[in-house]
Amino acid sequence: MKNRVLGNSLEVSEIGLGCMGLSMSFPPFPPDEVSIKFLRDAYDQGVTFFDTAEIYGPYKNEILLGKAFKDMRSKVIIATKFGFKYENGQSVGLDSSRENILNALEGSLKRLQTSYIDLYYQHRVDPNVPIEEVAQVMKELIEQGKIKHWGLSEASASTIRRAHKICPVTAVQSEYSMFWREPETKILDTLKELKIGFVPFSPLGKGFLTGTVKPGAIFGEGDFRNTIPRFNNPEYLEANMKLVDFVNNLAIKKSTTPAAIAISWVMAQGDFIVPIPGTKSLDRLKQNLGASEVKFTQEELKAIKIELDKIKIIGQRYSEVNEKQIDK
């Protein structure tokens, strides 16, 4: 697999792995030994960029990565996240205070069995802590060698600019796919201008674009999609299937899979973009990585955009509670 560069110097595999599903949001979760083997298998397939967070469990996800890569730490790039406070092991809200950041970092370092974090994201912008204060803490942690780079997740263009002035931001993570194109309005241009990398999560639309989610789908207990209007409303699912059909037809024309089409389209929007599709299956991982082999001409991309603009997507991408945590 080829590499791409986030920011000025963070070199990663051009497709990363979102690890959340190993311990959160998409049950059932594999036994620890299966997850650890899967992570090592992903590396063997060419993935060097792994995305986790303290809240994925909480804590469990980082522990899995720590066990998987403790003897090959220098060969992988690990991104994790801070920004929530906890009571009795459960998140109770946002907290990007200096004290909480420092406590979170020490916990992540211990669980990941490492002395440094390659990319440390603020998971959600905390409205009670000026982003300049957060950026100052990141600057100090970089100087101390505890983190190599820092980034923001689901941050607005104005917040990104303010943060970048204090301590250069290496990457911004947000949802982006054919199913959710909001970053095209302001975020992508801002990142291009500031030379900041973009790390889209859910490039497969939480599985929707693969065609595996059908109208009337029933998700298991604890599945995050049960809380999302786009998924828990049968009428919305039915209406949005136009997009699935479009992606499937593209896959047929390109002799590949819908997953590879969806991911390669995201990658084609700029060489500063590194998607992190999540999966727990080696077969699906291989399908996702097949995106590296799919190429679009500029004419094809223009034609795809015209068709995407015609397809009206119905339904919110988050529940009302989660939507309130998004910086706008």
N, C-alpha and C positions, 0 to 999 in steps of 0.2 A: 504493500500500500504506500502511496505517496504521502508526503507530509505537507502541512500548511503552517504558516506562522501567525500566531495571535499577537496583536500589538507589534512591538518592535523586535521581539526576540524569543518568544515562547513557541518552540517548534513542537508540533503534535501530529499524530496521525490525522489524515484529512477527514476521517470519520471516527468519532469517539464512541464510548459506551455509557449511556445513562444507567446507573446501577440501582436506582430507587426501587424498581420492581422486585428486587431480591429480598426486600424486607418491609415494603410499605406500598399501599395504594392498589396493588394488583395481585391479591392472593389467588391461589395458595402459594406460599413461599417455599422454595426448595430447602431441604436439610442443609446445614452449614457446609458439610463436606462437598455436596453437589454444587453449591454456589461458589465455593473456593475453586473447585476444578473448572467450573464454567469461566470464571475470571481468568484463570491461567490459559484456558483454551482460547479465549478472546485475544489474549496477547499473542498466542501462537498463530492466530489468523491475521496478525498485523496491527491490532489495536494497541496503541500506547497511551491513549488519553482516556482516563476513567473519572467519571463524575459521581460524587457522593455528597452527603450532608449530614450534620449531626442529628437533624430532625428525622432522617429516614430510619425510623424504628420506634422511638429515637435511639440513636447510638449504634444499633446493631449493624447497619450498613458499613460504617467506618471500620468496625471490628472485623468484618468479613474481608474488606480490602487489605487491612493490616496483615491478616493471616495469609492472604493470597500472595502478597508482594513483599513481605518482609525480607526475603533473601534475594530480591532483585529490584530493590527500591530505585536505584539509579536508572533503570531501564524503562520506567513508566512515569507518566505525568499524572499526578493526582490533584483533582480539584475538589474542594469541600467548601462548606458554607457555615456562616454564623448568622445570628440575628434574632433568635427566639429565646425566651426565658421559660424555665420549666419548674413545675411543682409535682412532686411524686412521680417523676419520670415522664410527665406529659407536658406538651407545650401549652402555655397559658397566655401567649401574646408576644408582641415584638419587643425586643430590647437590644439596641445597639450602643448601649453605654460602654465607656472604656472598660469598666470593671467586668461587664458581661462578656465583651469581646475577648479579653485576656483569659478569662476563665474558660471560655469556649475553645480558644486556641489550644490551651494546655490539654484539655480533654481530647480534642481531635488528634493532637500529636501522640498522645498515649495510645489511643485506640488504633490509630494507623501505624503504630510502631515505627515512627520516623522522627527525625529531628527538624524537619522542615515541611512546609506545604508548598507545592508548586504554584497553585492558583487558589486564592482565598476570596470567596465571594461574600458580599453582604446579601443574604438570602432574600430579604425584602427590605425596602427602604423604611426606616423608622421615622415617623413624622415628629416624634418627640426629641430626636437627636439630629442636629444639623449635619448634613452630609460632609461638611468641611471638617467637623470633629472626627467623624469616622475615617475620613481620608488621612487625617493627621496620624491617627493610630496606625493605619496601614503603612504609612511612610516610616514610622518608627520600627515597626515589625520587619519591614524590608531591610532597614539599616542593621537590625539585629540578626538578620539571616534566618529568622523563624518562618518567614514566607518569602517566596521568590517574586510573586506577582499578585495583584489583587484585581477584583472585578465586582460588578454589580449585577443583580438579577431583578428583572421586571422593573427597571428604573426608567423614568421619563428622560427625554432628551435634555431638559434643563438641569435635572439632577446630575446626569452624566457630565455635563459641561462643568458644573460647579465642583464636582469631585475631581475631575481630571486636572483642574487648575492647581489643586493642592498636592496631589500625588497621581502621576500618570496611570490611567486605567488600562489594563491589558486586554480585558475582555468583558463583554456584557452578555448575559444569558437571558433569553426571553423565549416564549413560545413563538414558533414560526413554521408555517407549512402552507400548502395549498388550502387547507381548512381554516387557517387563521393568518391573515396577511397584514394585520394591523401594523407591524414594524415597518412596512413599506412607506407609511405616511410621514414619519419623522426620524425614527431610530436609525434606519440604514444609512441615510444621508449624513446624519451626525457622526456615526461611527467611521464612515469613509473619510470624512473631513478630518477627524481627530486621529485617524490611523489606529483605531481600536478594533480588536477582533470581535466577531459575533458568534455566539455559541447557541444555536437554536435547540431547544428541547421540544419533544413531541413533533418531530418532522413528519411522523406518520399519522398525526391527528389522533393520538391515543388509540391507534389501531384501526381507526375508521377508514383511512385511505387504502388499507390493504384489502378491503372487501370482506374481512372476516366478521365485521359487525353488521348484522342485518336488522331491518325494521322489526320491532317487537322483541329485540334481544333482551335477555334477562341476565344481568350481571350478578356474580356471587356476592355473598355477604362481605362487606368491607371493601368492595371494589370502589375506587374513587369515582368512577364514571356514574355511579348511582346518584351522585350529588350534582351532576352537570346537566343543565337543561338540554344541551344538544344531544345528550345520550338518553336521558330518562323520559323524554317526551317522544312517543312513537311517531307523532305527526312530523316533528322536526327531523327525525331520522329518515323517514320516508322522503321528505322533500329534499334533503341533502344528498340522497343517493345519486343525484345527477352528477355530482362531483366524483363519486366512486366510479361510476360508469365511464366518465371522461378519462380518469387515470388508468382504468383497465384497458381502454382502447389504445391509449398511448403505449402501454406495456406490450400489447399485441403487436403494434407497429414496430416497436423497438426490440422485439423478441426477448423480453426480460420480464421481471415481476413488477406488480404495482408498487411494492415496497421500494424497489430500486429506482423506479421512476420518481416517486415522491421525494426520496432523499436526494437523488441527483439533481432534481429541479431546484431544491434549496441550495445545494452547493453551487449551482450554475449562476446564482444571483451575485456572486462575488468570491474572489479567492481569499478573502479575509473571513469567510464563513466556514465553521466546522460544526456540523450537526452531531447531536449525541442521542441517536435513537436508543430506546431501552428495550431489552428483551431478556428472557431467562432461558431461551432455547438456542442451542448451537445452530440448528438448521435455519432458524429465522435470522440469527446473526449473520450467517453466510449470505442470506438473501439481501440483508441490509447492506452488507459490504459490497455486494454486486453493483451498488450505485457508483462505485469508483470506475466501473467500466462503461457506464452510460454517458454519452456525450450529446449535447444539443447544439445545433447551429444557432446563430443569432436569429435567423429567420424562423426557426422552430420556436425559439423562446418568445419572439414577438407574437407568433400565432397562438401559442399557449396562453399568453397574457390576455389576448383578446377574448379567448374562450372562457378563461377564469373570471374575467370581468363580467361576463354575461350570467354567470351562475351565482345566484343570490343564496348565501348561507344563512340559515335561520337558527336562532337560539344562542344564548350566551355560552361562553366557554368555561365559566366558573360559577359556582354558587354565589349567592349574595354575600355570604360571610367571607369567602375567599376573595371576592372582587374588591372588598373594602381594603384589602392589604396591598393592592396594586397602586404603585406610584403613578400619578397622572398629571 
